[in-house]
């Protein structure tokens, strides 16, 4: 099993933000969500693990208030970029 813990965190935050009231005016189609996730992940470091124990350790470390604020800033920037320049057909 090869897992990017950062990807798990980003996906869950993007889904939560896009389902919330703050971003109601933004497109919520699958393509835009995937573009937001991709752009966010391209600005964040990867954290790959190969075991569940490693995943849990990295997840706990990445789930600190400071890290989540840092990750959120990049996701919010990505939401606005994709909202301004959507790639959907």
NORUR-V712985 format. One record per helix or strand of 3 or more residues. SS is the DSSP state (@ for helix, = for strand). FROM is the first residue (numbers start at 1). LEN is the number of residues. If there is no record, write none. Layout:
ss = [SS SS]
from = [FROM FROM]
len = [LEN LEN]
This chain:
ss = [@ @ @ @]
from = [5 30 52 65]
len = [15 13 11 20]
